[in-house]
Amino acid sequence: MSDAGGRRPGAFRIDPAPGEAVADAARAPRSISDLAQVTIEPDEDLEAEATLALEPPPARLEPRSTSFSFGRLALGALGALVSLVVGLSLDALVRDLFTRAEWLGWVALALSLALLFGVVGIAIREIRGILRLATVERERRDGLRAFETDEHQLARSVVDRLSSLLASRPETARGRRILADTAGEVVDGRDLVLLAERELLLPVDRRARALVLASAKRVSIVTAVSPRALVDLLFVAYETVRLVRAVSELYGARPGTIGLIRLVRDVLAHLAVTGSIAVGDSLLQQVVGHGLATRLSAKLGEGVVNGLLTARVGLAAMDLCRPLPFLGVSRPRMGDFVRDLTVSAPKGE
């Protein structure tokens, strides 16, 4: 129970503890003189992280969907209709020429047969090119599985198919001979795959890297001296297709026109997913090192960056066309191409 009369509230003063300072109630404002403009100092660790972030991950062919598609049905029906129209038109033309003059009919018939023979040859070439791409993808998948499971029989099958695939490359002759001499000596599947990669693919990898570097240098030089953006675009597109074809032929894929279109599409899709290098002096400075971007003119810096984009295309093409993934051999890095592209860069005015 509380008191009947109640107690009025009161104010109490608490003294500060000994040594504790008491803030003044009204402190005069003061200026802070240590907020002058500062510069961002270069950080080698952060620049190294930025360079690593530009490393594209290995590309790979995604499995093709075999499910029903209305688009495929429409394209198939359209192709059949076009074939019927062309066939009936040729038949009518040959019959009409036979009625006009017999020798004209025989000439038209011979030309029609030559056309049919050429179309069949093109179709066979395209099918073989697509099958070779599928063989390379299967070889890469089986090689990775043999390396992970250490299965000797699977590894031996992978090595035999790899030797057959690269039999036309003269730089693999020594490696094929070494693998044949040591056929019964390597019992571990993982070691057999690594030996095949080192002896068969390493010489081809060196040539592929040289192709990528040469293409990147061409793009860098042409885009640095070209006065028109349209010329840059056309040359980069031409060099991209040319590089993808050269790398695929080097690894034994040798795609036809349809296979090359599919391969270029997969390469560009990989670059679109992983991102591309933006053109700019700030990013160039992060990539090639602090202070080097200031030595390059704007046009020359743009050429270097375009060369790096071409190098990324080449790396993606190597990933897609190489019969084995990079297991015991180090994958080429963007930093290597950066040094090669900028080592002879002249100072800007």
C-alpha angles and dihedrals in degrees: 000000000000125000114278095231095045126219124263117233117254138192122243130197119221113203116221119252118263111281094015114126120226116222116234115249093229112031118184114241117252133196124245110221100183098079097089120144113283133194127232108249118217115259114203092199093054091046090051089051090050091052091049090050088060092058106111115225116241112282123226138183112257116225112262117245114244097186124118116282130183089214092057090047091051093047092048092050091047091051091050092049092049090050091051092048093049093045094049091045092053091046091052091046094051092047091049092050091049089056091050098044130344095223091054089054092052090049091050091047092051092049091048091052090049089051091050091048091051094048091050090049092051091048092050091049092050093047091050090050092051091047091051090053089050089049091053091049092049091048091052092048094047092045092054091047092049090050093050097043096037089223111167099201093050091046091051090051091049092050093048092050091045092052090050092048093052097037092110093057110093093204090065095057094095093047093049090051092050092049091049092050093049096041095122099032102069110070101168114086093212093053091047092054091047091049091051091048092051097043100037108027103032094071089047090047090056091053091045091051090050089052092051093047093048091050092048091051092050092051091046094052097042095047091046094056100030114108096203131063090212090059089051092051095048094046094048090050091049093046092048093055091043093050094048091050093047093049093047092050090047092058093045100258097113097179124199124230095285092043091049091051090051092047094049089048091053091048093050091044089054091051091047091053096045094041130242135250114271117225112243143113093245094056091041088054090052092048104043098032140271114304098010094094089061089057093057126077117237093253094047091048090052089052091052092051091048088051089053090052089053090049089055089052089052093050091051090049090052090051093050098042102037110104091219130035117245102276111143096007119076113243114239112262131218090237090065091056091045091058092045093050097045103035092092098034110136123226117266121241 
